[in-house]
Amino acid sequence: MSERIVTGGILIALGLLALLEAHRLAALREEMVAGAVVGDDTLPRLVGLALLLLAAYVLVLARWPAPRARFPRGPARRRMVAGAGALVAYYVAAPLAGYTLSTLLVATALYRTMGGYRWWVAALTGAATTGVLYLMFRVWLLQPLPGGWLGF
């Protein structure tokens, strides 16, 4: 099977699934709110239609380049492995050290390894990222975050 057929088939399946969900939500909207024009079904319907249009484009008009994939070597491979290692470390460290400290350390490490920033720039950017994420999730959205041994 070619990439075109596989990709088009996946897009069609996802589009039909989104339209099915939109139909289910539209029935709920009509039962609960009489006369409402826009409801929870609008976005899934638009997404489903967009996916079906994209599938038609992929199946009929899209020109696929010849695949030239190769595994990364050298610095690119090291950055990818370091990024994956940092995410595994985050998964392990978040319950123990808490959300704030583990996010600060991992964000700094990711900015350093993936972005190639100097340590002080990576640390400042990691601190800013941690602060913004803490503000969004803990303060505004009131989500419980792992406290760890620091308690915050």
N, CA, C and O atoms as a GROMACS GRO file, in nm:
protein
  608
    1MET      N    1   0.085  -0.118   0.000
    1MET     CA    2   0.000   0.000   0.000
    1MET      C    3   0.089   0.124   0.000
    1MET      O    4   0.196   0.127   0.061
    2SER      N    5   0.043   0.221  -0.067
    2SER     CA    6   0.122   0.344  -0.072
    2SER      C    7   0.088   0.434   0.046
    2SER      O    8  -0.014   0.419   0.113
    3GLU      N    9   0.178   0.528   0.069
    3GLU     CA   10   0.157   0.624   0.178
    3GLU      C   11   0.029   0.704   0.157
    3GLU      O   12  -0.040   0.739   0.253
    4ARG      N   13  -0.001   0.732   0.032
    4ARG     CA   14  -0.120   0.810  -0.002
    4ARG      C   15  -0.247   0.740   0.044
    4ARG      O   16  -0.335   0.803   0.102
    5ILE      N   17  -0.258   0.612   0.018
    5ILE     CA   18  -0.379   0.538   0.053
    5ILE      C   19  -0.390   0.520   0.204
    5ILE      O   20  -0.499   0.535   0.260
    6VAL      N   21  -0.279   0.489   0.269
    6VAL     CA   22  -0.282   0.472   0.414
    6VAL      C   23  -0.320   0.602   0.483
    6VAL      O   24  -0.406   0.605   0.570
    7THR      N   25  -0.254   0.711   0.444
    7THR     CA   26  -0.283   0.841   0.505
    7THR      C   27  -0.427   0.884   0.477
    7THR      O   28  -0.496   0.931   0.567
    8GLY      N   29  -0.471   0.869   0.353
    8GLY     CA   30  -0.609   0.905   0.319
    8GLY      C   31  -0.709   0.822   0.398
    8GLY      O   32  -0.811   0.875   0.443
    9GLY      N   33  -0.683   0.694   0.413
    9GLY     CA   34  -0.772   0.608   0.490
    9GLY      C   35  -0.780   0.649   0.636
    9GLY      O   36  -0.888   0.651   0.695
   10ILE      N   37  -0.666   0.681   0.694
   10ILE     CA   38  -0.665   0.724   0.834
   10ILE      C   39  -0.742   0.855   0.849
   10ILE      O   40  -0.819   0.871   0.943
   11LEU      N   41  -0.721   0.948   0.757
   11LEU     CA   42  -0.792   1.076   0.763
   11LEU      C   43  -0.942   1.059   0.746
   11LEU      O   44  -1.020   1.127   0.812
   12ILE      N   45  -0.982   0.969   0.658
   12ILE     CA   46  -1.125   0.942   0.639
   12ILE      C   47  -1.184   0.882   0.767
   12ILE      O   48  -1.292   0.923   0.810
   13ALA      N   49  -1.114   0.786   0.828
   13ALA     CA   50  -1.164   0.724   0.951
   13ALA      C   51  -1.177   0.828   1.062
   13ALA      O   52  -1.278   0.830   1.133
   14LEU      N   53  -1.078   0.913   1.078
   14LEU     CA   54  -1.084   1.016   1.181
   14LEU      C   55  -1.195   1.117   1.152
   14LEU      O   56  -1.264   1.161   1.244
   15GLY      N   57  -1.211   1.154   1.026
   15GLY     CA   58  -1.317   1.247   0.988
   15GLY      C   59  -1.455   1.191   1.016
   15GLY      O   60  -1.542   1.260   1.069
   16LEU      N   61  -1.475   1.064   0.981
   16LEU     CA   62  -1.604   1.001   1.006
   16LEU      C   63  -1.630   0.987   1.156
   16LEU      O   64  -1.743   1.002   1.202
   17LEU      N   65  -1.526   0.957   1.232
   17LEU     CA   66  -1.540   0.947   1.376
   17LEU      C   67  -1.580   1.083   1.436
   17LEU      O   68  -1.665   1.089   1.525
   18ALA      N   69  -1.518   1.190   1.389
   18ALA     CA   70  -1.553   1.324   1.438
   18ALA      C   71  -1.697   1.360   1.399
   18ALA      O   72  -1.770   1.418   1.480
   19LEU      N   73  -1.737   1.326   1.278
   19LEU     CA   74  -1.875   1.354   1.236
   19LEU      C   75  -1.977   1.272   1.315
   19LEU      O   76  -2.086   1.320   1.346
   20LEU      N   77  -1.940   1.148   1.348
   20LEU     CA   78  -2.028   1.065   1.429
   20LEU      C   79  -2.045   1.126   1.569
   20LEU      O   80  -2.156   1.129   1.622
   21GLU      N   81  -1.936   1.173   1.627
   21GLU     CA   82  -1.944   1.238   1.757
   21GLU      C   83  -2.026   1.368   1.749
   21GLU      O   84  -2.103   1.398   1.840
   22ALA      N   85  -2.009   1.443   1.641
   22ALA     CA   86  -2.087   1.566   1.623
   22ALA      C   87  -2.236   1.534   1.614
   22ALA      O   88  -2.318   1.607   1.669
   23HIS      N   89  -2.270   1.427   1.545
   23HIS     CA   90  -2.410   1.387   1.533
   23HIS      C   91  -2.466   1.349   1.670
   23HIS      O   92  -2.580   1.384   1.703
   24ARG      N   93  -2.387   1.278   1.749
   24ARG     CA   94  -2.431   1.239   1.884
   24ARG      C   95  -2.451   1.362   1.972
   24ARG      O   96  -2.549   1.370   2.046
   25LEU      N   97  -2.358   1.457   1.964
   25LEU     CA   98  -2.369   1.578   2.045
   25LEU      C   99  -2.484   1.668   1.997
   25LEU      O  100  -2.547   1.736   2.078
   26ALA      N  101  -2.511   1.668   1.867
   26ALA     CA  102  -2.623   1.748   1.815
   26ALA      C  103  -2.756   1.696   1.869
   26ALA      O  104  -2.845   1.774   1.901
   27ALA      N  105  -2.768   1.564   1.878
   27ALA     CA  106  -2.892   1.506   1.932
   27ALA      C  107  -2.908   1.546   2.079
   27ALA      O  108  -3.020   1.575   2.123
   28LEU      N  109  -2.800   1.548   2.154
   28LEU     CA  110  -2.808   1.592   2.294
   28LEU      C  111  -2.846   1.739   2.303
   28LEU      O  112  -2.927   1.777   2.388
   29ARG      N  113  -2.788   1.822   2.216
   29ARG     CA  114  -2.819   1.966   2.217
   29ARG      C  115  -2.966   1.989   2.186
   29ARG      O  116  -3.030   2.072   2.251
   30GLU      N  117  -3.020   1.919   2.089
   30GLU     CA  118  -3.160   1.938   2.050
   30GLU      C  119  -3.255   1.893   2.160
   30GLU      O  120  -3.365   1.948   2.173
   31GLU      N  121  -3.214   1.793   2.238
   31GLU     CA  122  -3.299   1.748   2.349
   31GLU      C  123  -3.297   1.848   2.464
   31GLU      O  124  -3.399   1.871   2.529
   32MET      N  125  -3.180   1.907   2.488
   32MET     CA  126  -3.164   1.990   2.607
   32MET      C  127  -3.198   2.137   2.582
   32MET      O  128  -3.261   2.200   2.667
   33VAL      N  129  -3.159   2.192   2.469
   33VAL     CA  130  -3.178   2.334   2.443
   33VAL      C  131  -3.253   2.348   2.311
   33VAL      O  132  -3.196   2.328   2.204
   34ALA      N  133  -3.377   2.380   2.318
   34ALA     CA  134  -3.458   2.392   2.197
   34ALA      C  135  -3.420   2.519   2.122
   34ALA      O  136  -3.415   2.627   2.181
   35GLY      N  137  -3.394   2.507   1.994
   35GLY     CA  138  -3.369   2.622   1.909
   35GLY      C  139  -3.226   2.672   1.907
   35GLY      O  140  -3.199   2.771   1.840
   36ALA      N  141  -3.133   2.609   1.977
   36ALA     CA  142  -2.994   2.653   1.976
   36ALA      C  143  -2.931   2.618   1.841
   36ALA      O  144  -2.948   2.507   1.791
   37VAL      N  145  -2.859   2.713   1.785
   37VAL     CA  146  -2.798   2.692   1.653
   37VAL      C  147  -2.657   2.636   1.668
   37VAL      O  148  -2.618   2.545   1.595
   38VAL      N  149  -2.581   2.689   1.763
   38VAL     CA  150  -2.443   2.646   1.782
   38VAL      C  151  -2.434   2.578   1.918
   38VAL      O  152  -2.489   2.625   2.017
   39GLY      N  153  -2.361   2.466   1.920
   39GLY     CA  154  -2.346   2.395   2.046
   39GLY      C  155  -2.218   2.316   2.047
   39GLY      O  156  -2.124   2.344   1.973
   40ASP      N  157  -2.215   2.216   2.133
   40ASP     CA  158  -2.096   2.133   2.147
   40ASP      C  159  -2.065   2.052   2.022
   40ASP      O  160  -1.955   2.000   2.007
   41ASP      N  161  -2.160   2.041   1.933
   41ASP     CA  162  -2.139   1.962   1.812
   41ASP      C  163  -2.070   2.041   1.701
   41ASP      O  164  -2.029   1.981   1.601
   42THR      N  165  -2.056   2.170   1.714
   42THR     CA  166  -2.005   2.254   1.604
   42THR      C  167  -1.858   2.224   1.573
   42THR      O  168  -1.823   2.201   1.458
   43LEU      N  169  -1.773   2.224   1.676
   43LEU     CA  170  -1.631   2.202   1.652
   43LEU      C  171  -1.602   2.062   1.598
   43LEU      O  172  -1.526   2.050   1.502
   44PRO      N  173  -1.658   1.954   1.656
   44PRO     CA  174  -1.633   1.822   1.597
   44PRO      C  175  -1.682   1.812   1.452
   44PRO      O  176  -1.622   1.742   1.370
   45ARG      N  177  -1.792   1.880   1.422
   45ARG     CA  178  -1.842   1.877   1.284
   45ARG      C  179  -1.745   1.947   1.189
   45ARG      O  180  -1.716   1.896   1.081
   46LEU      N  181  -1.694   2.063   1.230
   46LEU     CA  182  -1.596   2.134   1.147
   46LEU      C  183  -1.467   2.055   1.131
   46LEU      O  184  -1.410   2.050   1.022
   47VAL      N  185  -1.422   1.994   1.240
   47VAL     CA  186  -1.301   1.912   1.233
   47VAL      C  187  -1.323   1.792   1.142
   47VAL      O  188  -1.236   1.759   1.061
   48GLY      N  189  -1.437   1.727   1.154
   48GLY     CA  190  -1.466   1.611   1.068
   48GLY      C  191  -1.470   1.649   0.921
   48GLY      O  192  -1.415   1.578   0.837
   49LEU      N  193  -1.534   1.761   0.890
   49LEU     CA  194  -1.538   1.805   0.751
   49LEU      C  195  -1.399   1.843   0.700
   49LEU      O  196  -1.363   1.812   0.586
   50ALA      N  197  -1.321   1.908   0.784
   50ALA     CA  198  -1.185   1.944   0.744
   50ALA      C  199  -1.100   1.819   0.720
   50ALA      O  200  -1.022   1.816   0.625
   51LEU      N  201  -1.115   1.718   0.804
   51LEU     CA  202  -1.040   1.594   0.785
   51LEU      C  203  -1.081   1.523   0.657
   51LEU      O  204  -0.996   1.467   0.587
   52LEU      N  205  -1.211   1.524   0.625
   52LEU     CA  206  -1.255   1.461   0.501
   52LEU      C  207  -1.205   1.537   0.378
   52LEU      O  208  -1.168   1.476   0.278
   53LEU      N  209  -1.203   1.670   0.385
   53LEU     CA  210  -1.146   1.749   0.275
   53LEU      C  211  -0.997   1.722   0.260
   53LEU      O  212  -0.947   1.709   0.148
   54LEU      N  213  -0.928   1.714   0.370
   54LEU     CA  214  -0.786   1.683   0.366
   54LEU      C  215  -0.761   1.544   0.310
   54LEU      O  216  -0.666   1.523   0.234
   55ALA      N  217  -0.845   1.448   0.346
   55ALA     CA  218  -0.833   1.312   0.291
   55ALA      C  219  -0.853   1.313   0.140
   55ALA      O  220  -0.780   1.246   0.067
   56ALA      N  221  -0.952   1.389   0.093
   56ALA     CA  222  -0.975   1.398  -0.052
   56ALA      C  223  -0.854   1.458  -0.121
   56ALA      O  224  -0.814   1.412  -0.228
   57TYR      N  225  -0.796   1.560  -0.062
   57TYR     CA  226  -0.676   1.622  -0.120
   57TYR      C  227  -0.562   1.521  -0.124
   57TYR      O  228  -0.492   1.510  -0.225
   58VAL      N  229  -0.542   1.448  -0.014
   58VAL     CA  230  -0.432   1.352  -0.008
   58VAL      C  231  -0.451   1.241  -0.111
   58VAL      O  232  -0.355   1.200  -0.177
   59LEU      N  233  -0.574   1.194  -0.126
   59LEU     CA  234  -0.599   1.082  -0.218
   59LEU      C  235  -0.596   1.123  -0.365
   59LEU      O  236  -0.562   1.042  -0.450
   60VAL      N  237  -0.631   1.248  -0.395
   60VAL     CA  238  -0.646   1.287  -0.535
   60VAL      C  239  -0.534   1.380  -0.584
   60VAL      O  240  -0.477   1.355  -0.690
   61LEU      N  241  -0.502   1.482  -0.510
   61LEU     CA  242  -0.415   1.587  -0.563
   61LEU      C  243  -0.272   1.591  -0.507
   61LEU      O  244  -0.181   1.640  -0.574
   62ALA      N  245  -0.253   1.540  -0.390
   62ALA     CA  246  -0.123   1.558  -0.324
   62ALA      C  247  -0.013   1.485  -0.398
   62ALA      O  248  -0.032   1.373  -0.446
   63ARG      N  249   0.101   1.549  -0.407
   63ARG     CA  250   0.220   1.486  -0.464
   63ARG      C  251   0.314   1.453  -0.350
   63ARG      O  252   0.356   1.541  -0.274
   64TRP      N  253   0.346   1.328  -0.337
   64TRP     CA  254   0.429   1.282  -0.227
   64TRP      C  255   0.575   1.279  -0.271
   64TRP      O  256   0.607   1.225  -0.376
   65PRO      N  257   0.663   1.336  -0.190
   65PRO     CA  258   0.805   1.327  -0.224
   65PRO      C  259   0.857   1.185  -0.200
   65PRO      O  260   0.801   1.109  -0.121
   66ALA      N  261   0.963   1.152  -0.269
   66ALA     CA  262   1.025   1.022  -0.248
   66ALA      C  263   1.082   1.018  -0.106
   66ALA      O  264   1.155   1.110  -0.066
   67PRO      N  265   1.050   0.915  -0.030
   67PRO     CA  266   1.098   0.911   0.108
   67PRO      C  267   1.250   0.895   0.113
   67PRO      O  268   1.308   0.807   0.049
   68ARG      N  269   1.313   0.982   0.190
   68ARG     CA  270   1.457   0.975   0.209
   68ARG      C  271   1.488   0.983   0.358
   68ARG      O  272   1.560   1.072   0.403
   69ALA      N  273   1.432   0.892   0.432
   69ALA     CA  274   1.451   0.894   0.577
   69ALA      C  275   1.581   0.824   0.614
   69ALA      O  276   1.617   0.721   0.558
   70ARG      N  277   1.651   0.884   0.710
   70ARG     CA  278   1.770   0.820   0.765
   70ARG      C  279   1.780   0.855   0.911
   70ARG      O  280   1.733   0.960   0.955
   71PHE      N  281   1.840   0.768   0.985
   71PHE     CA  282   1.853   0.791   1.127
   71PHE      C  283   1.952   0.902   1.154
   71PHE      O  284   2.054   0.912   1.085
   72PRO      N  285   1.924   0.986   1.251
   72PRO     CA  286   2.016   1.096   1.281
   72PRO      C  287   2.148   1.043   1.338
   72PRO      O  288   2.154   0.936   1.398
   73ARG      N  289   2.252   1.121   1.315
   73ARG     CA  290   2.384   1.086   1.365
   73ARG      C  291   2.444   1.206   1.436
   73ARG      O  292   2.399   1.320   1.417
   74GLY      N  293   2.543   1.182   1.514
   74GLY     CA  294   2.620   1.288   1.577
   74GLY      C  295   2.539   1.372   1.674
   74GLY      O  296   2.467   1.318   1.758
   75PRO      N  297   2.552   1.506   1.664
   75PRO     CA  298   2.485   1.594   1.760
   75PRO      C  299   2.332   1.582   1.759
   75PRO      O  300   2.269   1.594   1.864
   76ALA      N  301   2.273   1.559   1.644
   76ALA     CA  302   2.127   1.547   1.638
   76ALA      C  303   2.081   1.426   1.718
   76ALA      O  304   1.980   1.433   1.788
   77ARG      N  305   2.152   1.316   1.707
   77ARG     CA  306   2.117   1.196   1.783
   77ARG      C  307   2.135   1.220   1.933
   77ARG      O  308   2.050   1.180   2.013
   78ARG      N  309   2.243   1.286   1.970
   78ARG     CA  310   2.265   1.315   2.111
   78ARG      C  311   2.154   1.404   2.167
   78ARG      O  312   2.108   1.382   2.280
   79ARG      N  313   2.110   1.503   2.091
   79ARG     CA  314   2.002   1.591   2.136
   79ARG      C  315   1.872   1.513   2.152
   79ARG      O  316   1.798   1.535   2.249
   80MET      N  317   1.843   1.424   2.060
   80MET     CA  318   1.720   1.344   2.068
   80MET      C  319   1.723   1.251   2.190
   80MET      O  320   1.624   1.240   2.262
   81VAL      N  321   1.835   1.185   2.212
   81VAL     CA  322   1.846   1.093   2.326
   81VAL      C  323   1.841   1.172   2.457
   81VAL      O  324   1.778   1.128   2.553
   82ALA      N  325   1.908   1.288   2.461
   82ALA     CA  326   1.906   1.371   2.582
   82ALA      C  327   1.764   1.422   2.610
   82ALA      O  328   1.722   1.426   2.726
   83GLY      N  329   1.690   1.461   2.507
   83GLY     CA  330   1.552   1.506   2.526
   83GLY      C  331   1.464   1.394   2.577
   83GLY      O  332   1.383   1.415   2.668
   84ALA      N  333   1.478   1.275   2.521
   84ALA     CA  334   1.399   1.161   2.569
   84ALA      C  335   1.437   1.125   2.712
   84ALA      O  336   1.351   1.094   2.794
   85GLY      N  337   1.566   1.130   2.742
   85GLY     CA  338   1.612   1.103   2.878
   85GLY      C  339   1.559   1.204   2.978
   85GLY      O  340   1.523   1.169   3.090
   86ALA      N  341   1.554   1.331   2.938
   86ALA     CA  342   1.502   1.435   3.026
   86ALA      C  343   1.353   1.413   3.055
   86ALA      O  344   1.308   1.436   3.167
   87LEU      N  345   1.277   1.368   2.956
   87LEU     CA  346   1.135   1.343   2.977
   87LEU      C  347   1.112   1.222   3.067
   87LEU      O  348   1.018   1.221   3.147
   88VAL      N  349   1.196   1.120   3.054
   88VAL     CA  350   1.187   1.004   3.144
   88VAL      C  351   1.224   1.047   3.286
   88VAL      O  352   1.158   1.008   3.383
   89ALA      N  353   1.328   1.128   3.299
   89ALA     CA  354   1.368   1.179   3.431
   89ALA      C  355   1.255   1.263   3.492
   89ALA      O  356   1.232   1.257   3.613
   90TYR      N  357   1.186   1.340   3.412
   90TYR     CA  358   1.074   1.422   3.459
   90TYR      C  359   0.962   1.334   3.512
   90TYR      O  360   0.902   1.364   3.615
   91TYR      N  361   0.935   1.227   3.440
   91TYR     CA  362   0.830   1.134   3.481
   91TYR      C  363   0.863   1.072   3.617
   91TYR      O  364   0.774   1.053   3.700
   92VAL      N  365   0.989   1.041   3.638
   92VAL     CA  366   1.031   0.980   3.763
   92VAL      C  367   1.040   1.084   3.875
   92VAL      O  368   1.002   1.057   3.988
   93ALA      N  369   1.091   1.204   3.843
   93ALA     CA  370   1.121   1.304   3.946
   93ALA      C  371   0.999   1.383   3.991
   93ALA      O  372   0.997   1.429   4.105
   94ALA      N  373   0.900   1.400   3.908
   94ALA     CA  374   0.786   1.486   3.944
   94ALA      C  375   0.714   1.442   4.072
   94ALA      O  376   0.686   1.527   4.156
   95PRO      N  377   0.684   1.314   4.091
   95PRO     CA  378   0.619   1.276   4.217
   95PRO      C  379   0.711   1.290   4.339
   95PRO      O  380   0.664   1.314   4.450
   96LEU      N  381   0.841   1.275   4.318
   96LEU     CA  382   0.935   1.279   4.431
   96LEU      C  383   0.977   1.421   4.466
   96LEU      O  384   0.965   1.463   4.582
   97ALA      N  385   1.025   1.495   4.369
   97ALA     CA  386   1.077   1.629   4.393
   97ALA      C  387   0.968   1.736   4.382
   97ALA      O  388   0.989   1.850   4.422
   98GLY      N  389   0.854   1.699   4.329
   98GLY     CA  390   0.746   1.796   4.313
   98GLY      C  391   0.746   1.858   4.174
   98GLY      O  392   0.844   1.854   4.101
   99TYR      N  393   0.632   1.914   4.141
   99TYR     CA  394   0.613   1.972   4.008
   99TYR      C  395   0.708   2.088   3.981
   99TYR      O  396   0.770   2.094   3.875
  100THR      N  397   0.719   2.178   4.076
  100THR     CA  398   0.794   2.302   4.052
  100THR      C  399   0.942   2.275   4.030
  100THR      O  400   0.998   2.321   3.930
  101LEU      N  401   1.005   2.202   4.120
  101LEU     CA  402   1.149   2.178   4.108
  101LEU      C  403   1.181   2.091   3.988
  101LEU      O  404   1.275   2.120   3.913
  102SER      N  405   1.103   1.985   3.967
  102SER     CA  406   1.132   1.896   3.854
  102SER      C  407   1.108   1.967   3.720
  102SER      O  408   1.182   1.945   3.625
  103THR      N  409   1.006   2.051   3.713
  103THR     CA  410   0.981   2.125   3.589
  103THR      C  411   1.093   2.224   3.563
  103THR      O  412   1.138   2.238   3.450
  104LEU      N  413   1.139   2.291   3.666
  104LEU     CA  414   1.250   2.384   3.651
  104LEU      C  415   1.375   2.313   3.600
  104LEU      O  416   1.438   2.361   3.505
  105LEU      N  417   1.411   2.201   3.659
  105LEU     CA  418   1.532   2.130   3.620
  105LEU      C  419   1.522   2.072   3.478
  105LEU      O  420   1.615   2.083   3.398
  106VAL      N  421   1.409   2.010   3.449
  106VAL     CA  422   1.394   1.947   3.318
  106VAL      C  423   1.380   2.053   3.208
  106VAL      O  424   1.436   2.036   3.100
  107ALA      N  425   1.307   2.160   3.233
  107ALA     CA  426   1.296   2.266   3.133
  107ALA      C  427   1.432   2.328   3.105
  107ALA      O  428   1.465   2.355   2.990
  108THR      N  429   1.510   2.350   3.209
  108THR     CA  430   1.645   2.404   3.190
  108THR      C  431   1.730   2.307   3.109
  108THR      O  432   1.801   2.348   3.017
  109ALA      N  433   1.724   2.179   3.142
  109ALA     CA  434   1.801   2.079   3.067
  109ALA      C  435   1.757   2.072   2.921
  109ALA      O  436   1.841   2.060   2.832
  110LEU      N  437   1.628   2.080   2.897
  110LEU     CA  438   1.579   2.075   2.758
  110LEU      C  439   1.620   2.200   2.680
  110LEU      O  440   1.659   2.190   2.564
  111TYR      N  441   1.612   2.317   2.743
  111TYR     CA  442   1.657   2.438   2.674
  111TYR      C  443   1.806   2.430   2.644
  111TYR      O  444   1.850   2.477   2.539
  112ARG      N  445   1.882   2.372   2.733
  112ARG     CA  446   2.027   2.361   2.713
  112ARG      C  447   2.060   2.259   2.603
  112ARG      O  448   2.136   2.289   2.511
  113THR      N  449   2.002   2.139   2.613
  113THR     CA  450   2.039   2.034   2.518
  113THR      C  451   1.973   2.052   2.383
  113THR      O  452   2.039   2.041   2.280
  114MET      N  453   1.843   2.078   2.382
  114MET     CA  454   1.772   2.087   2.254
  114MET      C  455   1.796   2.221   2.185
  114MET      O  456   1.811   2.226   2.063
  115GLY      N  457   1.799   2.328   2.262
  115GLY     CA  458   1.814   2.460   2.203
  115GLY      C  459   1.957   2.506   2.192
  115GLY      O  460   1.988   2.596   2.114
  116GLY      N  461   2.045   2.446   2.269
  116GLY     CA  462   2.184   2.485   2.264
  116GLY      C  463   2.213   2.620   2.329
  116GLY      O  464   2.314   2.683   2.298
  117TYR      N  465   2.125   2.664   2.419
  117TYR     CA  466   2.145   2.791   2.487
  117TYR      C  467   2.255   2.778   2.592
  117TYR      O  468   2.286   2.668   2.637
  118ARG      N  469   2.313   2.891   2.631
  118ARG     CA  470   2.407   2.891   2.742
  118ARG      C  471   2.332   2.854   2.869
  118ARG      O  472   2.209   2.864   2.875
  119TRP      N  473   2.407   2.809   2.972
  119TRP     CA  474   2.342   2.762   3.093
  119TRP      C  475   2.260   2.871   3.160
  119TRP      O  476   2.149   2.844   3.205
  120TRP      N  477   2.311   2.991   3.169
  120TRP     CA  478   2.237   3.096   3.238
  120TRP      C  479   2.111   3.134   3.163
  120TRP      O  480   2.008   3.164   3.224
  121VAL      N  481   2.116   3.132   3.028
  121VAL     CA  482   1.996   3.161   2.949
  121VAL      C  483   1.896   3.047   2.964
  121VAL      O  484   1.776   3.070   2.978
  122ALA      N  485   1.946   2.923   2.961
  122ALA     CA  486   1.858   2.807   2.978
  122ALA      C  487   1.793   2.809   3.116
  122ALA      O  488   1.675   2.776   3.130
  123ALA      N  489   1.869   2.848   3.220
  123ALA     CA  490   1.814   2.853   3.356
  123ALA      C  491   1.708   2.962   3.369
  123ALA      O  492   1.603   2.940   3.430
  124LEU      N  493   1.733   3.079   3.312
  124LEU     CA  494   1.633   3.186   3.318
  124LEU      C  495   1.507   3.149   3.239
  124LEU      O  496   1.395   3.172   3.285
  125THR      N  497   1.527   3.093   3.122
  125THR     CA  498   1.412   3.052   3.041
  125THR      C  499   1.336   2.938   3.107
  125THR      O  500   1.213   2.935   3.104
  126GLY      N  501   1.407   2.844   3.168
  126GLY     CA  502   1.342   2.736   3.241
  126GLY      C  503   1.262   2.788   3.359
  126GLY      O  504   1.152   2.740   3.386
  127ALA      N  505   1.318   2.888   3.430
  127ALA     CA  506   1.246   2.948   3.543
  127ALA      C  507   1.121   3.021   3.495
  127ALA      O  508   1.016   3.012   3.558
  128ALA      N  509   1.132   3.093   3.384
  128ALA     CA  510   1.016   3.164   3.330
  128ALA      C  511   0.909   3.064   3.285
  128ALA      O  512   0.790   3.084   3.309
  129THR      N  513   0.951   2.957   3.220
  129THR     CA  514   0.856   2.855   3.175
  129THR      C  515   0.787   2.790   3.294
  129THR      O  516   0.665   2.771   3.294
  130THR      N  517   0.865   2.757   3.396
  130THR     CA  518   0.807   2.696   3.516
  130THR      C  519   0.708   2.790   3.583
  130THR      O  520   0.601   2.747   3.626
  131GLY      N  521   0.744   2.918   3.592
  131GLY     CA  522   0.653   3.014   3.653
  131GLY      C  523   0.523   3.029   3.577
  131GLY      O  524   0.416   3.033   3.637
  132VAL      N  525   0.531   3.036   3.446
  132VAL     CA  526   0.410   3.052   3.364
  132VAL      C  527   0.323   2.927   3.374
  132VAL      O  528   0.201   2.938   3.387
  133LEU      N  529   0.384   2.808   3.367
  133LEU     CA  530   0.306   2.685   3.377
  133LEU      C  531   0.242   2.671   3.515
  133LEU      O  532   0.128   2.626   3.526
  134TYR      N  533   0.315   2.708   3.619
  134TYR     CA  534   0.259   2.703   3.755
  134TYR      C  535   0.140   2.799   3.766
  134TYR      O  536   0.037   2.765   3.823
  135LEU      N  537   0.157   2.918   3.712
  135LEU     CA  538   0.048   3.016   3.715
  135LEU      C  539  -0.074   2.963   3.641
  135LEU      O  540  -0.186   2.974   3.692
  136MET      N  541  -0.054   2.907   3.523
  136MET     CA  542  -0.167   2.857   3.444
  136MET      C  543  -0.237   2.741   3.512
  136MET      O  544  -0.359   2.743   3.530
  137PHE      N  545  -0.160   2.638   3.550
  137PHE     CA  546  -0.223   2.516   3.600
  137PHE      C  547  -0.264   2.524   3.746
  137PHE      O  548  -0.374   2.482   3.781
  138ARG      N  549  -0.179   2.575   3.832
  138ARG     CA  550  -0.207   2.574   3.975
  138ARG      C  551  -0.296   2.691   4.019
  138ARG      O  552  -0.389   2.673   4.097
  139VAL      N  553  -0.266   2.811   3.968
  139VAL     CA  554  -0.337   2.930   4.015
  139VAL      C  555  -0.468   2.950   3.938
  139VAL      O  556  -0.575   2.963   3.998
  140TRP      N  557  -0.460   2.951   3.806
  140TRP     CA  558  -0.580   2.980   3.727
  140TRP      C  559  -0.672   2.861   3.714
  140TRP      O  560  -0.793   2.875   3.733
  141LEU      N  561  -0.618   2.744   3.681
  141LEU     CA  562  -0.702   2.626   3.657
  141LEU      C  563  -0.726   2.543   3.783
  141LEU      O  564  -0.806   2.449   3.782
  142LEU      N  565  -0.655   2.577   3.893
  142LEU     CA  566  -0.670   2.509   4.022
  142LEU      C  567  -0.649   2.358   4.012
  142LEU      O  568  -0.720   2.280   4.076
  143GLN      N  569  -0.551   2.318   3.934
  143GLN     CA  570  -0.519   2.176   3.919
  143GLN      C  571  -0.425   2.132   4.030
  143GLN      O  572  -0.329   2.204   4.062
  144PRO      N  573  -0.449   2.018   4.089
  144PRO     CA  574  -0.356   1.968   4.190
  144PRO      C  575  -0.228   1.919   4.121
  144PRO      O  576  -0.234   1.840   4.026
  145LEU      N  577  -0.115   1.965   4.169
  145LEU     CA  578   0.014   1.926   4.113
  145LEU      C  579   0.095   1.853   4.219
  145LEU      O  580   0.078   1.879   4.338
  146PRO      N  581   0.183   1.762   4.177
  146PRO     CA  582   0.263   1.690   4.276
  146PRO      C  583   0.347   1.786   4.360
  146PRO      O  584   0.418   1.871   4.305
  147GLY      N  585   0.338   1.774   4.491
  147GLY     CA  586   0.412   1.863   4.581
  147GLY      C  587   0.551   1.813   4.611
  147GLY      O  588   0.642   1.893   4.632
  148GLY      N  589   0.570   1.683   4.612
  148GLY     CA  590   0.701   1.628   4.643
  148GLY      C  591   0.747   1.663   4.783
  148GLY      O  592   0.665   1.701   4.867
  149TRP      N  593   0.874   1.650   4.809
  149TRP     CA  594   0.926   1.678   4.942
  149TRP      C  595   0.935   1.826   4.972
  149TRP      O  596   0.955   1.864   5.088
  150LEU      N  597   0.920   1.913   4.870
  150LEU     CA  598   0.919   2.056   4.897
  150LEU      C  599   0.781   2.107   4.937
  150LEU      O  600   0.768   2.207   5.008
  151GLY      N  601   0.679   2.037   4.892
  151GLY     CA  602   0.543   2.074   4.928
  151GLY      C  603   0.475   2.173   4.834
  151GLY      O  604   0.362   2.214   4.860
  152PHE      N  605   0.542   2.214   4.726
  152PHE     CA  606   0.476   2.304   4.630
  152PHE      C  607   0.515   2.271   4.489
  152PHE      O  608   0.469   2.337   4.395
   0.00000   0.00000   0.00000
